[in-house]
Amino acid sequence: MSQEYMHTLEALIDNLSLAAILEMQERICHKKAEDLRNNWQDEASAKLWEKAARQIEQINVDV
């Protein structure tokens, strides 16, 4: 993974919070699943993105 990406992500976490970043990731996963279903008719991949969203949703962050 690029150091530049790591620094960018760290800056986002510093500015927003880890909980906010995780919430955005969850929403992105749901949107990707929706796009795969609606535009690509790819239910298998959509289910994987939904699973990722559910897993992120279970993370409880108190940082």
C-alpha positions as CSV (number, residue, x, y, z in Angstrom):
1,M,0.0,0.0,0.0
2,S,1.3,3.4,-0.9
3,Q,2.6,5.6,1.9
4,E,0.8,8.6,0.3
5,Y,-2.6,6.7,0.6
6,M,-1.8,5.9,4.3
7,H,-1.1,9.6,5.0
8,T,-4.2,10.6,3.2
9,L,-6.4,8.1,5.2
10,E,-4.7,9.1,8.5
11,A,-5.5,12.8,7.8
12,L,-9.1,11.9,7.0
13,I,-9.4,10.0,10.3
14,D,-7.7,12.9,12.2
15,N,-10.2,15.4,10.7
16,L,-13.4,13.4,10.8
17,S,-12.9,10.5,13.3
18,L,-12.5,6.8,12.8
19,A,-16.2,6.2,13.4
20,A,-17.1,8.6,10.6
21,I,-14.8,6.9,8.2
22,L,-16.2,3.5,9.0
23,E,-19.7,4.8,8.6
24,M,-18.8,6.2,5.1
25,Q,-17.2,2.9,4.2
26,E,-20.4,1.1,5.2
27,R,-22.5,3.4,3.0
28,I,-20.1,3.0,0.1
29,C,-20.4,-0.8,0.4
30,H,-24.2,-0.6,0.3
31,K,-24.0,1.7,-2.7
32,K,-21.7,-0.6,-4.6
33,A,-24.0,-3.5,-3.9
34,E,-27.0,-1.5,-5.2
35,D,-25.0,-0.5,-8.3
36,L,-24.0,-4.1,-9.0
37,R,-27.6,-5.3,-8.7
38,N,-29.2,-2.5,-10.7
39,N,-26.7,-1.9,-13.4
40,W,-24.7,-5.1,-13.8
41,Q,-27.2,-7.8,-12.6
42,D,-24.3,-9.2,-10.5
43,E,-26.0,-10.6,-7.4
44,A,-23.0,-12.6,-6.3
45,S,-20.8,-9.6,-6.1
46,A,-23.6,-7.5,-4.6
47,K,-24.0,-10.0,-1.8
48,L,-20.2,-9.8,-1.0
49,W,-20.4,-6.0,-0.8
50,E,-23.5,-6.3,1.5
51,K,-21.6,-8.7,3.7
52,A,-18.7,-6.2,3.9
53,A,-21.2,-3.5,4.9
54,R,-22.7,-5.6,7.6
55,Q,-19.2,-6.5,9.0
56,I,-18.2,-2.8,9.1
57,E,-21.5,-2.0,10.8
58,Q,-20.6,-4.4,13.6
59,I,-17.3,-2.6,14.4
60,N,-17.7,-0.5,17.6
61,V,-15.2,2.3,17.8
62,D,-14.6,4.3,20.9
63,V,-11.5,6.2,19.8
